[in-house]
Amino acid sequence: MRNKRVLVTGGAGFIGSNLANALAADNDVVAVDDGYLGTPANLDEAVAFVEASVLDDDLPTDVDVVFHFAALSSYAMHEDEPTRGARVNVEGFVNTVDQARADGCDTVVYASTSSIYGSQTEPSPEDMPVTVNTGYEASKMARERYGEYFANHYDLSMAGLRFFSVYQGYGGAEEHKGEYANVIAQFADDIAAGRPPKLYGDGTQTRDFTHVDDVVRGIELAADHELTGTYNLGTGEAYSFNELVAMLNDELGTDVDPEYVENPIPEDVYVHDTCADYSKINAATGWEPEIDFEEGIRRVCAQYT
């Protein structure tokens, strides 16, 4: 993408700031964030920062492309404040897209979630049945339905990306998320400091861990190709938390045993396993993951070695 004016909501957060910084080399980028999970310290000087909520009027939506990543992005956040979660994730999405549409923007890429697949040990294709067990998942499914509405009624390009366990480590913008950061970042920081990482249950749960650099490429390609519909962004490979701890110990040269604790998330809603089928976005754009898990672990641990 070159010579475009773009808006990134949640633009000072983890994924948003990585995207905004990458795009700013060749584009005019505005990042909107309310500071809940983001900080302008994550942004390069080339990115224009606006402190605002996606629920506000008069957002800077006079742009060519909207990348919408502002959200309450976890189960816990929604259970603590279900009404706020629905307002930010659903009303904020509709508000932003509608303002952009009125300003002449016709290309939107937005965050959905892979959690709606439930626990899956085999790669999950986009056309498989999905379920909603939490307020967080309900809000992302509502986004997808509103995305369909904007595409069908207003002929906008609306690409909903179902992310799979995106990580970078505390050496990057993920650090500001703290307890809401990916477990890779949290476990690496614990192990490097000699603290036992806390694993829910027995540590056999698996995740399709996807490096943020690969995700940023996929986001940009979705906009470049003006995609509409839902698309997975994941690697197609899954690793257990126990395997993750062993790999982090190997890379850091440590021998820190995990501490197994009771899972605070009810078992009937906890997603135990995830794995992406990324063939749909590969066919549409040629995207495929380039950072294998071993390389990703090295990048996460680099700041400690």
N, C-alpha and C positions, 0 to 999 in steps of 0.2 A: 504494500500500500504506500502510495506516494502522493504528496501535494493535496491531501484531504484535510478538511477540518472535522475533528472527531470529538465526541464527548464520551468520557468514561465515568459512569457513576460507580460509587464505591471506589473511586479512583485513587484514594490514598491508602486503601487496604492492601491485602496480600496480593491477590491475583490482579486486581485493578492497577496497582502501582507498577507491577512488573510489565503489564501491557502498556500503560501510559508511557513509561520510560522507553520501552522498545519502539513505540510508534513515533515518539517525539523527534527521532533522528531525521525523519522525512515528512512529517506532517505537523499540522497545527493542532495541538492536543489540549483540551480542557478537562480537568479532573474535578468532579464534584464529590464531596464527602462530608458527612456530618460529624466525623471524629469519633464515632462509637467504637469501631474496630480499626480505624485507619489513623494515620498521622501524616501531615505534609512532609515530615522528615524523610518519608519513603520516596519522595518524588525528586526527580532531577530538576534543575533550574529551568530547563526548556519547557516544562509542563506548567501551564497556567492552572492555579489551584483556586477553587471557589468553595468556601465552606457553606454548605446548604444541605437541606434534606430533600430527598426525592418526593416528598409530600408537598413541597413548596410550589407556589406559582412562580412564573417567570424564570424557569430554569434556562441555562444557556444552551438551548436545543436548536439553534440556527446552525446546523452542522450537516455534513454529508453522511456520517455514520454515527449511530449510538451504540456503545458497548455498555450494557446494563448489568452491573455486578453488585450494586448496593443491595444488601439483604441482612436480615438476622439469620445467620448461617449455621445454626446447630439446633439439635433437639432441645438442649437445656434452655437456650434463649427463648424458644417458643413456649416451653412449658412454664417458664417464669412469667412471661408476658404474652399470652396467646393473642390478645387483641392487638397489641402493638406489632407482633410478628405478622399478623394478617395485613395490617395497614401498610407496613413498610414493604413487605414482600409482594403483596398483590396490588393494593391501591397505589403504592409508589411506582410500581411497574407500569400500570395503566396510565398514571399521571404523566410519567416521563415520556412514554411512547406517544401519547396523544398530543403532548406539546410539540414533540419532534415532528410528528405527522403534520400538524398545523403549520409548522415552519418549513415544510417542504422536504424533510428527510424521509427517505424511503428504504433505508437499510438499517436493521437492528439485529444485534447479536446479544443474547442474554443467557444468564446462568440458570440452568435447571439443576437436577441432582440425580445421581445414580442410585440413591437410597430407595427410590420407588420400585426398584426391581426386587427388593427384599434380599434375603440371603441366597446367593447363587454361587456355586463353585465352578460352574461352567460359564463360558463367555455369554453375556446377556446381549441379545440384539434389540434394537429399538422397537421392533414390532411384537415383542413378547408381552403377555399380560403384566400389568403393573398394579401395585396396591398402595394404598395410603393408610399408614398406621399412626402417623404423628402429625402435629400441626405444621411442622417444618415441611414434610413431604406434601401435605395438602396445599400449602402455599405455592410450592414449586409446580405442582400439577395445575393449579389455577393459572399460573403464568403461561404454561403451555397452551391451555385452552384459550386464554386471551391472545396469545401469540397467533393461534389459528384464526381467531376472529379478525385481528388486524390484517393478517395475510389475505383472508378471503373477502373481507368487506372493503378494505382500502388498498389491496394489492401491494402491501409492503413486503419486503423480504424480511422474514422473521426466523432467525436460526436460534433454536434453543439447544444449548450444549449441556449434556449430562456429564458432569465432571466425576472422575474417579480418584478420590484420595490424593489431592494435589499437595505437593510438598516442595520445600526449598531448604529449610533449616534456618536456625537463628542467625546465620551469617547474612541473611537477606531480610526482606520486608516481613517475613513471617514472624519475626521476633516480637513485634508489637502485639500479636494476637495472644501471646501468653498461654493461658490454660486452654484456649480455643485453637491453638496451633495443631498441625498434624502430629500424630504420635511419633513420627520419625524425628522431628525437631525436638520434641519433649524428651524422648528416650535418649537421644544423643547428648543433650545437655545434661541430663541426669548422670549418664554413664561417665561422661568426661569429668564430672565433678565428684565421682565416686559414690553417687547416690543410687540406690536400687530403683530402676524404673518400675512404676506400678502398672501391672497388666491385669485387665479385667478377666475374671474367670481363670481358665487354665492356659491362656495365651495361644490357643490353637486357632483363634479367629484369623481370617485372612483378608488382605486388602490388595486391590490393584493400585499400587502406588505409582503416581504419574508426576514426573518432574515439571515444575512450573514453566520451564523454558519450552518444553514440548507443548504444553497447554497454550502458551502465548502464540506459538506458531499456528496451532489449530484455530484459535480465535480469529487471528488475522486472515487466515485462508477462508474461513466461513464468511467473513465480510467481503473479501475480494471476489469470491464466487457468488455472492448474493444468495446464499442458501436460504431455503425455507423448510421448516420441519424440525425434527429433533435428531440430534447426533451425539453419539458417545465420544468422549475423549478419554481414553485409557489405553493401557499397554497390552491387554490380553493375557497378562501374567499376574499371578497373585502370590504373596508371601505371608506367612503367619507372623504374628507378633513375636513368637519364640525365635523364629528364623531371623527376624529383624534384629532382635537383641544380640544374637550370636554374631551377626555380620557387623554390627556396630562395635562390639567388643574386639573383633578381629581387626577392624580398621583403626581403632583407637589404641590398640595394644593393651587393653584392659581385661579384667576378669570380674565383672560386676554382675552378680546374680539378680534377676528380677524379683520383685515382691508381688505375689498374686493376691488380688483383693476382690471383694465381692463387687459385681457389676452394679453400679447405681442405676443403670437404665434397665427397665423391665425386660425380661427375656423375650416376651411376646412381641416387642417392638424393636429390639436390638438387631441391627443388621450384622450377622456373624461373618458373612463372606461376600466379597464383591469381585467381579471379573468382567472386563469389557470386551464386547465384540465391536471393534472399530472399523469393520469392513465398509460401512455405509459412508463415513466421511473420507475413507481412503479412496473409494470409488468416485466420490464427488470432487475431491480436491487433490488426491495423491498423498494426503497426510499420513504419516506413520510415526510412531515414537522413535526418537534417535538416541535418547539417553537411557542406557540399560540400568538395571537396578544397582549393580556394583559400582558403576560410575556415579550414579546419584548418591549413593552412600558416601563415596569419596568426597564429593562436593559438600555434602552436609558436614562431614567431619573435618574438612580442611582447616576451619578456623581454630580447631582444638589441637592440631598436630604441628 
